[in-house]
Amino acid sequence: MPKPHGFTYERHRDDSVVITHRGREAATLRGSRAEKFLAEVEAGDPQLVMARWTGSYKFGNERVARNHPRNRR
């Protein structure tokens, strides 16, 4: 599975965090969730953390598997 890429985040004055993926807004975090996210980003791999928080970490064969004959029922 390829490493996640293309994620950025912006911290706003009201302590909210907006996560974007390739220029499109993927998630907005506020309050304790934003604080928790910022702590995780500083401690680990930022791209992987942002992918996990937005739910965009499943890249691979999902589209191909959906079209497989056994899944077309």
Predicted model as a PDB file, atoms N, CA, C, CB and O in Angstrom, pLDDT in the B-factor column:
MODEL        1                                                                  
ATOM      1  N   MET A   1       0.843  -1.168   0.000  1.00 55.00           N  
ATOM      2  CA  MET A   1       0.000   0.000   0.000  1.00 55.00           C  
ATOM      3  C   MET A   1       0.895   1.240   0.000  1.00 55.00           C  
ATOM      4  CB  MET A   1      -0.963  -0.007   1.218  1.00 55.00           C  
ATOM      5  O   MET A   1       1.838   1.324   0.786  1.00 55.00           O  
ATOM      6  N   PRO A   2       0.601   2.204  -0.882  1.00 63.00           N  
ATOM      7  CA  PRO A   2       1.448   3.409  -0.933  1.00 63.00           C  
ATOM      8  C   PRO A   2       1.240   4.290   0.288  1.00 63.00           C  
ATOM      9  CB  PRO A   2       1.158   4.214  -2.203  1.00 63.00           C  
ATOM     10  O   PRO A   2       0.189   4.265   0.928  1.00 63.00           O  
ATOM     11  N   LYS A   3       2.282   5.078   0.594  1.00 71.00           N  
ATOM     12  CA  LYS A   3       2.176   6.010   1.715  1.00 71.00           C  
ATOM     13  C   LYS A   3       1.203   7.127   1.353  1.00 71.00           C  
ATOM     14  CB  LYS A   3       3.569   6.594   2.088  1.00 71.00           C  
ATOM     15  O   LYS A   3       1.165   7.555   0.199  1.00 71.00           O  
ATOM     16  N   PRO A   4       0.416   7.609   2.315  1.00 72.00           N  
ATOM     17  CA  PRO A   4      -0.491   8.712   2.039  1.00 72.00           C  
ATOM     18  C   PRO A   4       0.292   9.985   1.726  1.00 72.00           C  
ATOM     19  CB  PRO A   4      -1.432   8.942   3.228  1.00 72.00           C  
ATOM     20  O   PRO A   4       1.371  10.215   2.272  1.00 72.00           O  
ATOM     21  N   HIS A   5      -0.263  10.804   0.844  1.00 81.00           N  
ATOM     22  CA  HIS A   5       0.361  12.072   0.510  1.00 81.00           C  
ATOM     23  C   HIS A   5      -0.711  13.055   0.042  1.00 81.00           C  
ATOM     24  CB  HIS A   5       1.450  11.883  -0.575  1.00 81.00           C  
ATOM     25  O   HIS A   5      -1.831  12.655  -0.275  1.00 81.00           O  
ATOM     26  N   GLY A   6      -0.367  14.329   0.000  1.00 87.00           N  
ATOM     27  CA  GLY A   6      -1.298  15.342  -0.477  1.00 87.00           C  
ATOM     28  C   GLY A   6      -2.132  15.999   0.607  1.00 87.00           C  
ATOM     29  O   GLY A   6      -3.003  16.814   0.307  1.00 87.00           O  
ATOM     30  N   PHE A   7      -1.878  15.654   1.868  1.00 92.00           N  
ATOM     31  CA  PHE A   7      -2.645  16.233   2.976  1.00 92.00           C  
ATOM     32  C   PHE A   7      -1.957  17.469   3.529  1.00 92.00           C  
ATOM     33  CB  PHE A   7      -2.841  15.202   4.090  1.00 92.00           C  
ATOM     34  O   PHE A   7      -0.731  17.515   3.624  1.00 92.00           O  
ATOM     35  N   THR A   8      -2.746  18.468   3.891  1.00 94.00           N  
ATOM     36  CA  THR A   8      -2.251  19.646   4.603  1.00 94.00           C  
ATOM     37  C   THR A   8      -3.286  20.008   5.660  1.00 94.00           C  
ATOM     38  CB  THR A   8      -1.987  20.854   3.620  1.00 94.00           C  
ATOM     39  O   THR A   8      -4.441  19.590   5.585  1.00 94.00           O  
ATOM     40  N   TYR A   9      -2.861  20.779   6.633  1.00 96.00           N  
ATOM     41  CA  TYR A   9      -3.818  21.253   7.626  1.00 96.00           C  
ATOM     42  C   TYR A   9      -3.532  22.697   7.984  1.00 96.00           C  
ATOM     43  CB  TYR A   9      -3.778  20.376   8.880  1.00 96.00           C  
ATOM     44  O   TYR A   9      -2.397  23.166   7.903  1.00 96.00           O  
ATOM     45  N   GLU A  10      -4.588  23.395   8.384  1.00 96.00           N  
ATOM     46  CA  GLU A  10      -4.481  24.785   8.803  1.00 96.00           C  
ATOM     47  C   GLU A  10      -5.125  24.928  10.172  1.00 96.00           C  
ATOM     48  CB  GLU A  10      -5.146  25.741   7.769  1.00 96.00           C  
ATOM     49  O   GLU A  10      -6.222  24.428  10.419  1.00 96.00           O  
ATOM     50  N   ARG A  11      -4.429  25.610  11.039  1.00 95.00           N  
ATOM     51  CA  ARG A  11      -4.972  25.897  12.363  1.00 95.00           C  
ATOM     52  C   ARG A  11      -5.522  27.328  12.333  1.00 95.00           C  
ATOM     53  CB  ARG A  11      -3.875  25.720  13.491  1.00 95.00           C  
ATOM     54  O   ARG A  11      -4.814  28.255  11.941  1.00 95.00           O  
ATOM     55  N   HIS A  12      -6.765  27.507  12.741  1.00 95.00           N  
ATOM     56  CA  HIS A  12      -7.413  28.811  12.698  1.00 95.00           C  
ATOM     57  C   HIS A  12      -7.420  29.470  14.076  1.00 95.00           C  
ATOM     58  CB  HIS A  12      -8.842  28.675  12.172  1.00 95.00           C  
ATOM     59  O   HIS A  12      -7.118  28.834  15.086  1.00 95.00           O  
ATOM     60  N   ARG A  13      -7.766  30.739  14.097  1.00 95.00           N  
ATOM     61  CA  ARG A  13      -7.765  31.512  15.345  1.00 95.00           C  
ATOM     62  C   ARG A  13      -8.709  30.960  16.396  1.00 95.00           C  
ATOM     63  CB  ARG A  13      -8.129  32.937  15.061  1.00 95.00           C  
ATOM     64  O   ARG A  13      -8.439  31.061  17.592  1.00 95.00           O  
ATOM     65  N   ASP A  14      -9.817  30.375  15.955  1.00 95.00           N  
ATOM     66  CA  ASP A  14     -10.784  29.832  16.918  1.00 95.00           C  
ATOM     67  C   ASP A  14     -10.407  28.423  17.383  1.00 95.00           C  
ATOM     68  CB  ASP A  14     -12.180  29.812  16.301  1.00 95.00           C  
ATOM     69  O   ASP A  14     -11.247  27.698  17.917  1.00 95.00           O  
ATOM     70  N   ASP A  15      -9.156  28.041  17.181  1.00 92.00           N  
ATOM     71  CA  ASP A  15      -8.598  26.734  17.563  1.00 92.00           C  
ATOM     72  C   ASP A  15      -9.222  25.557  16.820  1.00 92.00           C  
ATOM     73  CB  ASP A  15      -8.773  26.525  19.040  1.00 92.00           C  
ATOM     74  O   ASP A  15      -9.143  24.417  17.278  1.00 92.00           O  
ATOM     75  N   SER A  16      -9.836  25.829  15.682  1.00 96.00           N  
ATOM     76  CA  SER A  16     -10.298  24.736  14.839  1.00 96.00           C  
ATOM     77  C   SER A  16      -9.188  24.387  13.857  1.00 96.00           C  
ATOM     78  CB  SER A  16     -11.616  25.113  14.090  1.00 96.00           C  
ATOM     79  O   SER A  16      -8.307  25.202  13.585  1.00 96.00           O  
ATOM     80  N   VAL A  17      -9.239  23.181  13.333  1.00 96.00           N  
ATOM     81  CA  VAL A  17      -8.245  22.697  12.380  1.00 96.00           C  
ATOM     82  C   VAL A  17      -8.987  22.198  11.150  1.00 96.00           C  
ATOM     83  CB  VAL A  17      -7.349  21.569  13.003  1.00 96.00           C  
ATOM     84  O   VAL A  17      -9.930  21.414  11.262  1.00 96.00           O  
ATOM     85  N   VAL A  18      -8.557  22.657   9.966  1.00 96.00           N  
ATOM     86  CA  VAL A  18      -9.136  22.206   8.713  1.00 96.00           C  
ATOM     87  C   VAL A  18      -8.087  21.371   7.995  1.00 96.00           C  
ATOM     88  CB  VAL A  18      -9.611  23.410   7.832  1.00 96.00           C  
ATOM     89  O   VAL A  18      -6.978  21.837   7.732  1.00 96.00           O  
ATOM     90  N   ILE A  19      -8.449  20.130   7.679  1.00 94.00           N  
ATOM     91  CA  ILE A  19      -7.558  19.221   6.965  1.00 94.00           C  
ATOM     92  C   ILE A  19      -8.016  19.184   5.514  1.00 94.00           C  
ATOM     93  CB  ILE A  19      -7.559  17.780   7.605  1.00 94.00           C  
ATOM     94  O   ILE A  19      -9.196  18.970   5.234  1.00 94.00           O  
ATOM     95  N   THR A  20      -7.082  19.393   4.592  1.00 92.00           N  
ATOM     96  CA  THR A  20      -7.403  19.319   3.172  1.00 92.00           C  
ATOM     97  C   THR A  20      -6.590  18.219   2.517  1.00 92.00           C  
ATOM     98  CB  THR A  20      -7.142  20.666   2.479  1.00 92.00           C  
ATOM     99  O   THR A  20      -5.478  17.906   2.940  1.00 92.00           O  
ATOM    100  N   HIS A  21      -7.167  17.642   1.479  1.00 88.00           N  
ATOM    101  CA  HIS A  21      -6.481  16.616   0.710  1.00 88.00           C  
ATOM    102  C   HIS A  21      -6.510  17.041  -0.747  1.00 88.00           C  
ATOM    103  CB  HIS A  21      -7.137  15.207   0.907  1.00 88.00           C  
ATOM    104  O   HIS A  21      -7.574  17.115  -1.361  1.00 88.00           O  
ATOM    105  N   ARG A  22      -5.343  17.319  -1.291  1.00 87.00           N  
ATOM    106  CA  ARG A  22      -5.200  17.785  -2.670  1.00 87.00           C  
ATOM    107  C   ARG A  22      -6.073  19.005  -2.952  1.00 87.00           C  
ATOM    108  CB  ARG A  22      -5.550  16.666  -3.640  1.00 87.00           C  
ATOM    109  O   ARG A  22      -6.708  19.098  -4.002  1.00 87.00           O  
ATOM    110  N   GLY A  23      -6.095  19.939  -1.998  1.00 88.00           N  
ATOM    111  CA  GLY A  23      -6.811  21.190  -2.179  1.00 88.00           C  
ATOM    112  C   GLY A  23      -8.279  21.180  -1.799  1.00 88.00           C  
ATOM    113  O   GLY A  23      -8.910  22.237  -1.798  1.00 88.00           O  
ATOM    114  N   ARG A  24      -8.842  20.035  -1.478  1.00 88.00           N  
ATOM    115  CA  ARG A  24     -10.250  19.942  -1.095  1.00 88.00           C  
ATOM    116  C   ARG A  24     -10.369  19.676   0.396  1.00 88.00           C  
ATOM    117  CB  ARG A  24     -10.965  18.836  -1.895  1.00 88.00           C  
ATOM    118  O   ARG A  24      -9.595  18.906   0.963  1.00 88.00           O  
ATOM    119  N   GLU A  25     -11.337  20.316   1.020  1.00 90.00           N  
ATOM    120  CA  GLU A  25     -11.524  20.129   2.455  1.00 90.00           C  
ATOM    121  C   GLU A  25     -11.962  18.700   2.747  1.00 90.00           C  
ATOM    122  CB  GLU A  25     -12.557  21.129   3.004  1.00 90.00           C  
ATOM    123  O   GLU A  25     -12.930  18.208   2.167  1.00 90.00           O  
ATOM    124  N   ALA A  26     -11.250  18.044   3.641  1.00 89.00           N  
ATOM    125  CA  ALA A  26     -11.545  16.662   3.987  1.00 89.00           C  
ATOM    126  C   ALA A  26     -12.176  16.550   5.369  1.00 89.00           C  
ATOM    127  CB  ALA A  26     -10.282  15.827   3.925  1.00 89.00           C  
ATOM    128  O   ALA A  26     -12.998  15.664   5.602  1.00 89.00           O  
ATOM    129  N   ALA A  27     -11.802  17.436   6.290  1.00 91.00           N  
ATOM    130  CA  ALA A  27     -12.344  17.370   7.648  1.00 91.00           C  
ATOM    131  C   ALA A  27     -12.108  18.696   8.363  1.00 91.00           C  
ATOM    132  CB  ALA A  27     -11.702  16.202   8.443  1.00 91.00           C  
ATOM    133  O   ALA A  27     -11.154  19.420   8.077  1.00 91.00           O  
ATOM    134  N   THR A  28     -13.002  18.991   9.296  1.00 94.00           N  
ATOM    135  CA  THR A  28     -12.839  20.141  10.181  1.00 94.00           C  
ATOM    136  C   THR A  28     -12.941  19.624  11.608  1.00 94.00           C  
ATOM    137  CB  THR A  28     -13.915  21.261   9.893  1.00 94.00           C  
ATOM    138  O   THR A  28     -13.916  18.963  11.966  1.00 94.00           O  
ATOM    139  N   LEU A  29     -11.949  19.921  12.411  1.00 95.00           N  
ATOM    140  CA  LEU A  29     -11.903  19.458  13.799  1.00 95.00           C  
ATOM    141  C   LEU A  29     -11.979  20.662  14.722  1.00 95.00           C  
ATOM    142  CB  LEU A  29     -10.612  18.630  14.077  1.00 95.00           C  
ATOM    143  O   LEU A  29     -11.360  21.695  14.464  1.00 95.00           O  
ATOM    144  N   ARG A  30     -12.740  20.523  15.798  1.00 96.00           N  
ATOM    145  CA  ARG A  30     -12.881  21.604  16.767  1.00 96.00           C  
ATOM    146  C   ARG A  30     -12.729  21.057  18.186  1.00 96.00           C  
ATOM    147  CB  ARG A  30     -14.246  22.311  16.601  1.00 96.00           C  
ATOM    148  O   ARG A  30     -12.924  19.867  18.435  1.00 96.00           O  
ATOM    149  N   GLY A  31     -12.384  21.935  19.091  1.00 95.00           N  
ATOM    150  CA  GLY A  31     -12.333  21.592  20.510  1.00 95.00           C  
ATOM    151  C   GLY A  31     -11.287  20.555  20.850  1.00 95.00           C  
ATOM    152  O   GLY A  31     -10.146  20.623  20.394  1.00 95.00           O  
ATOM    153  N   SER A  32     -11.701  19.581  21.669  1.00 95.00           N  
ATOM    154  CA  SER A  32     -10.760  18.574  22.155  1.00 95.00           C  
ATOM    155  C   SER A  32     -10.245  17.673  21.027  1.00 95.00           C  
ATOM    156  CB  SER A  32     -11.421  17.724  23.232  1.00 95.00           C  
ATOM    157  O   SER A  32      -9.121  17.175  21.089  1.00 95.00           O  
ATOM    158  N   ARG A  33     -11.071  17.469  20.000  1.00 95.00           N  
ATOM    159  CA  ARG A  33     -10.615  16.653  18.867  1.00 95.00           C  
ATOM    160  C   ARG A  33      -9.472  17.344  18.132  1.00 95.00           C  
ATOM    161  CB  ARG A  33     -11.780  16.376  17.893  1.00 95.00           C  
ATOM    162  O   ARG A  33      -8.523  16.689  17.702  1.00 95.00           O  
ATOM    163  N   ALA A  34      -9.560  18.671  17.986  1.00 96.00           N  
ATOM    164  CA  ALA A  34      -8.488  19.425  17.326  1.00 96.00           C  
ATOM    165  C   ALA A  34      -7.206  19.358  18.140  1.00 96.00           C  
ATOM    166  CB  ALA A  34      -8.905  20.891  17.116  1.00 96.00           C  
ATOM    167  O   ALA A  34      -6.122  19.193  17.581  1.00 96.00           O  
ATOM    168  N   GLU A  35      -7.322  19.484  19.445  1.00 96.00           N  
ATOM    169  CA  GLU A  35      -6.145  19.406  20.317  1.00 96.00           C  
ATOM    170  C   GLU A  35      -5.488  18.044  20.226  1.00 96.00           C  
ATOM    171  CB  GLU A  35      -6.528  19.701  21.764  1.00 96.00           C  
ATOM    172  O   GLU A  35      -4.265  17.937  20.131  1.00 96.00           O  
ATOM    173  N   LYS A  36      -6.303  17.010  20.255  1.00 96.00           N  
ATOM    174  CA  LYS A  36      -5.796  15.642  20.171  1.00 96.00           C  
ATOM    175  C   LYS A  36      -5.095  15.410  18.823  1.00 96.00           C  
ATOM    176  CB  LYS A  36      -6.950  14.627  20.363  1.00 96.00           C  
ATOM    177  O   LYS A  36      -4.034  14.790  18.764  1.00 96.00           O  
ATOM    178  N   PHE A  37      -5.703  15.915  17.752  1.00 96.00           N  
ATOM    179  CA  PHE A  37      -5.126  15.787  16.421  1.00 96.00           C  
ATOM    180  C   PHE A  37      -3.763  16.476  16.345  1.00 96.00           C  
ATOM    181  CB  PHE A  37      -6.076  16.373  15.373  1.00 96.00           C  
ATOM    182  O   PHE A  37      -2.801  15.891  15.847  1.00 96.00           O  
ATOM    183  N   LEU A  38      -3.676  17.709  16.833  1.00 95.00           N  
ATOM    184  CA  LEU A  38      -2.420  18.460  16.784  1.00 95.00           C  
ATOM    185  C   LEU A  38      -1.312  17.761  17.566  1.00 95.00           C  
ATOM    186  CB  LEU A  38      -2.628  19.868  17.329  1.00 95.00           C  
ATOM    187  O   LEU A  38      -0.156  17.752  17.143  1.00 95.00           O  
ATOM    188  N   ALA A  39      -1.667  17.180  18.700  1.00 96.00           N  
ATOM    189  CA  ALA A  39      -0.675  16.441  19.483  1.00 96.00           C  
ATOM    190  C   ALA A  39      -0.170  15.223  18.708  1.00 96.00           C  
ATOM    191  CB  ALA A  39      -1.275  16.002  20.832  1.00 96.00           C  
ATOM    192  O   ALA A  39       1.022  14.917  18.737  1.00 96.00           O  
ATOM    193  N   GLU A  40      -1.088  14.523  18.009  1.00 95.00           N  
ATOM    194  CA  GLU A  40      -0.705  13.343  17.234  1.00 95.00           C  
ATOM    195  C   GLU A  40       0.167  13.710  16.042  1.00 95.00           C  
ATOM    196  CB  GLU A  40      -1.944  12.602  16.757  1.00 95.00           C  
ATOM    197  O   GLU A  40       1.128  13.006  15.732  1.00 95.00           O  
ATOM    198  N   VAL A  41      -0.169  14.822  15.365  1.00 94.00           N  
ATOM    199  CA  VAL A  41       0.598  15.254  14.196  1.00 94.00           C  
ATOM    200  C   VAL A  41       2.030  15.583  14.588  1.00 94.00           C  
ATOM    201  CB  VAL A  41      -0.062  16.472  13.534  1.00 94.00           C  
ATOM    202  O   VAL A  41       2.969  15.242  13.869  1.00 94.00           O  
ATOM    203  N   GLU A  42       2.196  16.242  15.722  1.00 93.00           N  
ATOM    204  CA  GLU A  42       3.536  16.611  16.170  1.00 93.00           C  
ATOM    205  C   GLU A  42       4.356  15.401  16.593  1.00 93.00           C  
ATOM    206  CB  GLU A  42       3.446  17.591  17.318  1.00 93.00           C  
ATOM    207  O   GLU A  42       5.584  15.431  16.514  1.00 93.00           O  
ATOM    208  N   ALA A  43       3.697  14.336  17.041  1.00 93.00           N  
ATOM    209  CA  ALA A  43       4.399  13.166  17.547  1.00 93.00           C  
ATOM    210  C   ALA A  43       4.723  12.128  16.474  1.00 93.00           C  
ATOM    211  CB  ALA A  43       3.585  12.528  18.618  1.00 93.00           C  
ATOM    212  O   ALA A  43       5.658  11.343  16.633  1.00 93.00           O  
ATOM    213  N   GLY A  44       3.947  12.120  15.374  1.00 87.00           N  
ATOM    214  CA  GLY A  44       4.132  11.051  14.394  1.00 87.00           C  
ATOM    215  C   GLY A  44       4.270  11.558  12.979  1.00 87.00           C  
ATOM    216  O   GLY A  44       4.588  12.725  12.753  1.00 87.00           O  
ATOM    217  N   ASP A  45       4.029  10.676  12.030  1.00 89.00           N  
ATOM    218  CA  ASP A  45       4.070  11.005  10.607  1.00 89.00           C  
ATOM    219  C   ASP A  45       2.825  11.808  10.247  1.00 89.00           C  
ATOM    220  CB  ASP A  45       4.169   9.717   9.735  1.00 89.00           C  
ATOM    221  O   ASP A  45       1.727  11.252  10.257  1.00 89.00           O  
ATOM    222  N   PRO A  46       2.955  13.090   9.932  1.00 91.00           N  
ATOM    223  CA  PRO A  46       1.782  13.937   9.701  1.00 91.00           C  
ATOM    224  C   PRO A  46       0.866  13.436   8.588  1.00 91.00           C  
ATOM    225  CB  PRO A  46       2.227  15.327   9.377  1.00 91.00           C  
ATOM    226  O   PRO A  46      -0.355  13.503   8.731  1.00 91.00           O  
ATOM    227  N   GLN A  47       1.415  12.941   7.491  1.00 90.00           N  
ATOM    228  CA  GLN A  47       0.573  12.466   6.387  1.00 90.00           C  
ATOM    229  C   GLN A  47      -0.269  11.272   6.807  1.00 90.00           C  
ATOM    230  CB  GLN A  47       1.434  12.093   5.179  1.00 90.00           C  
ATOM    231  O   GLN A  47      -1.456  11.202   6.488  1.00 90.00           O  
ATOM    232  N   LEU A  48       0.330  10.346   7.512  1.00 88.00           N  
ATOM    233  CA  LEU A  48      -0.394   9.167   7.962  1.00 88.00           C  
ATOM    234  C   LEU A  48      -1.465   9.532   8.983  1.00 88.00           C  
ATOM    235  CB  LEU A  48       0.571   8.149   8.554  1.00 88.00           C  
ATOM    236  O   LEU A  48      -2.569   8.989   8.946  1.00 88.00           O  
ATOM    237  N   VAL A  49      -1.147  10.441   9.888  1.00 91.00           N  
ATOM    238  CA  VAL A  49      -2.109  10.876  10.906  1.00 91.00           C  
ATOM    239  C   VAL A  49      -3.299  11.559  10.238  1.00 91.00           C  
ATOM    240  CB  VAL A  49      -1.438  11.834  11.926  1.00 91.00           C  
ATOM    241  O   VAL A  49      -4.446  11.278  10.587  1.00 91.00           O  
ATOM    242  N   MET A  50      -3.043  12.450   9.286  1.00 91.00           N  
ATOM    243  CA  MET A  50      -4.145  13.142   8.608  1.00 91.00           C  
ATOM    244  C   MET A  50      -4.994  12.169   7.794  1.00 91.00           C  
ATOM    245  CB  MET A  50      -3.598  14.249   7.695  1.00 91.00           C  
ATOM    246  O   MET A  50      -6.216  12.310   7.751  1.00 91.00           O  
ATOM    247  N   ALA A  51      -4.379  11.203   7.160  1.00 87.00           N  
ATOM    248  CA  ALA A  51      -5.131  10.203   6.401  1.00 87.00           C  
ATOM    249  C   ALA A  51      -6.034   9.396   7.328  1.00 87.00           C  
ATOM    250  CB  ALA A  51      -4.174   9.266   5.641  1.00 87.00           C  
ATOM    251  O   ALA A  51      -7.184   9.109   6.994  1.00 87.00           O  
ATOM    252  N   ARG A  52      -5.511   9.038   8.480  1.00 87.00           N  
ATOM    253  CA  ARG A  52      -6.301   8.256   9.430  1.00 87.00           C  
ATOM    254  C   ARG A  52      -7.467   9.072   9.988  1.00 87.00           C  
ATOM    255  CB  ARG A  52      -5.413   7.760  10.574  1.00 87.00           C  
ATOM    256  O   ARG A  52      -8.576   8.554  10.117  1.00 87.00           O  
ATOM    257  N   TRP A  53      -7.228  10.330  10.318  1.00 90.00           N  
ATOM    258  CA  TRP A  53      -8.271  11.177  10.891  1.00 90.00           C  
ATOM    259  C   TRP A  53      -9.366  11.513   9.884  1.00 90.00           C  
ATOM    260  CB  TRP A  53      -7.662  12.453  11.426  1.00 90.00           C  
ATOM    261  O   TRP A  53     -10.510  11.738  10.278  1.00 90.00           O  
ATOM    262  N   THR A  54      -9.045  11.552   8.607  1.00 88.00           N  
ATOM    263  CA  THR A  54     -10.053  11.872   7.601  1.00 88.00           C  
ATOM    264  C   THR A  54     -10.730  10.622   7.054  1.00 88.00           C  
ATOM    265  CB  THR A  54      -9.425  12.654   6.464  1.00 88.00           C  
ATOM    266  O   THR A  54     -11.746  10.722   6.367  1.00 88.00           O  
ATOM    267  N   GLY A  55     -10.185   9.456   7.347  1.00 80.00           N  
ATOM    268  CA  GLY A  55     -10.757   8.227   6.813  1.00 80.00           C  
ATOM    269  C   GLY A  55     -10.291   7.933   5.405  1.00 80.00           C  
ATOM    270  O   GLY A  55     -10.820   7.025   4.765  1.00 80.00           O  
ATOM    271  N   SER A  56      -9.322   8.669   4.905  1.00 64.00           N  
ATOM    272  CA  SER A  56      -8.829   8.494   3.538  1.00 64.00           C  
ATOM    273  C   SER A  56      -7.570   7.639   3.507  1.00 64.00           C  
ATOM    274  CB  SER A  56      -8.552   9.851   2.896  1.00 64.00           C  
ATOM    275  O   SER A  56      -6.642   7.927   2.750  1.00 64.00           O  
ATOM    276  N   TYR A  57      -7.531   6.614   4.303  1.00 59.00           N  
ATOM    277  CA  TYR A  57      -6.329   5.793   4.344  1.00 59.00           C  
ATOM    278  C   TYR A  57      -6.496   4.495   3.587  1.00 59.00           C  
ATOM    279  CB  TYR A  57      -5.949   5.503   5.766  1.00 59.00           C  
ATOM    280  O   TYR A  57      -5.554   3.706   3.515  1.00 59.00           O  
ATOM    281  N   LYS A  58      -7.668   4.246   3.019  1.00 58.00           N  
ATOM    282  CA  LYS A  58      -7.900   3.010   2.294  1.00 58.00           C  
ATOM    283  C   LYS A  58      -7.694   3.240   0.802  1.00 58.00           C  
ATOM    284  CB  LYS A  58      -9.315   2.473   2.572  1.00 58.00           C  
ATOM    285  O   LYS A  58      -8.656   3.424   0.056  1.00 58.00           O  
ATOM    286  N   PHE A  59      -6.454   3.228   0.379  1.00 55.00           N  
ATOM    287  CA  PHE A  59      -6.164   3.354  -1.037  1.00 55.00           C  
ATOM    288  C   PHE A  59      -5.653   2.013  -1.520  1.00 55.00           C  
ATOM    289  CB  PHE A  59      -5.134   4.490  -1.316  1.00 55.00           C  
ATOM    290  O   PHE A  59      -4.828   1.381  -0.861  1.00 55.00           O  
ATOM    291  N   GLY A  60      -6.129   1.591  -2.637  1.00 54.00           N  
ATOM    292  CA  GLY A  60      -5.674   0.311  -3.155  1.00 54.00           C  
ATOM    293  C   GLY A  60      -6.695  -0.287  -4.086  1.00 54.00           C  
ATOM    294  O   GLY A  60      -7.071   0.323  -5.086  1.00 54.00           O  
ATOM    295  N   ASN A  61      -7.144  -1.476  -3.760  1.00 53.00           N  
ATOM    296  CA  ASN A  61      -7.975  -2.211  -4.704  1.00 53.00           C  
ATOM    297  C   ASN A  61      -9.464  -2.164  -4.372  1.00 53.00           C  
ATOM    298  CB  ASN A  61      -7.526  -3.632  -4.760  1.00 53.00           C  
ATOM    299  O   ASN A  61     -10.198  -3.033  -4.842  1.00 53.00           O  
ATOM    300  N   GLU A  62      -9.945  -1.211  -3.599  1.00 55.00           N  
ATOM    301  CA  GLU A  62     -11.360  -1.189  -3.253  1.00 55.00           C  
ATOM    302  C   GLU A  62     -12.248  -1.085  -4.491  1.00 55.00           C  
ATOM    303  CB  GLU A  62     -11.647  -0.032  -2.312  1.00 55.00           C  
ATOM    304  O   GLU A  62     -13.260  -1.779  -4.588  1.00 55.00           O  
ATOM    305  N   ARG A  63     -11.879  -0.231  -5.429  1.00 60.00           N  
ATOM    306  CA  ARG A  63     -12.699  -0.062  -6.634  1.00 60.00           C  
ATOM    307  C   ARG A  63     -12.666  -1.312  -7.499  1.00 60.00           C  
ATOM    308  CB  ARG A  63     -12.220   1.147  -7.445  1.00 60.00           C  
ATOM    309  O   ARG A  63     -13.684  -1.709  -8.066  1.00 60.00           O  
ATOM    310  N   VAL A  64     -11.512  -1.922  -7.599  1.00 63.00           N  
ATOM    311  CA  VAL A  64     -11.375  -3.123  -8.408  1.00 63.00           C  
ATOM    312  C   VAL A  64     -12.168  -4.264  -7.775  1.00 63.00           C  
ATOM    313  CB  VAL A  64      -9.887  -3.512  -8.563  1.00 63.00           C  
ATOM    314  O   VAL A  64     -12.840  -5.013  -8.484  1.00 63.00           O  
ATOM    315  N   ALA A  65     -12.101  -4.402  -6.479  1.00 63.00           N  
ATOM    316  CA  ALA A  65     -12.797  -5.489  -5.791  1.00 63.00           C  
ATOM    317  C   ALA A  65     -14.303  -5.355  -5.921  1.00 63.00           C  
ATOM    318  CB  ALA A  65     -12.408  -5.522  -4.322  1.00 63.00           C  
ATOM    319  O   ALA A  65     -15.006  -6.363  -5.987  1.00 63.00           O  
ATOM    320  N   ARG A  66     -14.810  -4.131  -5.958  1.00 65.00           N  
ATOM    321  CA  ARG A  66     -16.253  -3.916  -6.079  1.00 65.00           C  
ATOM    322  C   ARG A  66     -16.767  -4.469  -7.406  1.00 65.00           C  
ATOM    323  CB  ARG A  66     -16.590  -2.415  -5.959  1.00 65.00           C  
ATOM    324  O   ARG A  66     -17.910  -4.918  -7.479  1.00 65.00           O  
ATOM    325  N   ASN A  67     -15.948  -4.445  -8.448  1.00 68.00           N  
ATOM    326  CA  ASN A  67     -16.362  -4.905  -9.769  1.00 68.00           C  
ATOM    327  C   ASN A  67     -16.090  -6.381 -10.016  1.00 68.00           C  
ATOM    328  CB  ASN A  67     -15.673  -4.100 -10.815  1.00 68.00           C  
ATOM    329  O   ASN A  67     -16.366  -6.880 -11.107  1.00 68.00           O  
ATOM    330  N   HIS A  68     -15.561  -7.082  -9.039  1.00 70.00           N  
ATOM    331  CA  HIS A  68     -15.280  -8.503  -9.197  1.00 70.00           C  
ATOM    332  C   HIS A  68     -16.601  -9.270  -9.326  1.00 70.00           C  
ATOM    333  CB  HIS A  68     -14.442  -9.037  -7.998  1.00 70.00           C  
ATOM    334  O   HIS A  68     -17.574  -8.923  -8.657  1.00 70.00           O  
ATOM    335  N   PRO A  69     -16.653 -10.302 -10.171  1.00 74.00           N  
ATOM    336  CA  PRO A  69     -17.907 -11.037 -10.392  1.00 74.00           C  
ATOM    337  C   PRO A  69     -18.577 -11.558  -9.120  1.00 74.00           C  
ATOM    338  CB  PRO A  69     -17.646 -12.189 -11.298  1.00 74.00           C  
ATOM    339  O   PRO A  69     -19.806 -11.577  -9.057  1.00 74.00           O  
ATOM    340  N   ARG A  70     -17.824 -11.977  -8.115  1.00 73.00           N  
ATOM    341  CA  ARG A  70     -18.467 -12.512  -6.912  1.00 73.00           C  
ATOM    342  C   ARG A  70     -19.140 -11.401  -6.091  1.00 73.00           C  
ATOM    343  CB  ARG A  70     -17.432 -13.252  -6.046  1.00 73.00           C  
ATOM    344  O   ARG A  70     -20.000 -11.681  -5.256  1.00 73.00           O  
ATOM    345  N   ASN A  71     -18.747 -10.139  -6.330  1.00 69.00           N  
ATOM    346  CA  ASN A  71     -19.337  -9.027  -5.589  1.00 69.00           C  
ATOM    347  C   ASN A  71     -20.444  -8.313  -6.355  1.00 69.00           C  
ATOM    348  CB  ASN A  71     -18.268  -8.040  -5.226  1.00 69.00           C  
ATOM    349  O   ASN A  71     -20.948  -7.294  -5.883  1.00 69.00           O  
ATOM    350  N   ARG A  72     -20.832  -8.811  -7.507  1.00 69.00           N  
ATOM    351  CA  ARG A  72     -21.852  -8.161  -8.323  1.00 69.00           C  
ATOM    352  C   ARG A  72     -23.251  -8.692  -8.069  1.00 69.00           C  
ATOM    353  CB  ARG A  72     -21.520  -8.320  -9.769  1.00 69.00           C  
ATOM    354  O   ARG A  72     -24.127  -8.491  -8.910  1.00 69.00           O  
ATOM    355  N   ARG A  73     -23.495  -9.335  -6.995  1.00 63.00           N  
ATOM    356  CA  ARG A  73     -24.813  -9.939  -6.727  1.00 63.00           C  
ATOM    357  C   ARG A  73     -25.857  -8.920  -6.435  1.00 63.00           C  
ATOM    358  CB  ARG A  73     -24.734 -10.894  -5.582  1.00 63.00           C  
ATOM    359  O   ARG A  73     -27.011  -9.272  -6.191  1.00 63.00           O  
TER     360      ARG A  73                                                      
ENDMDL                                                                          
END                                                                             
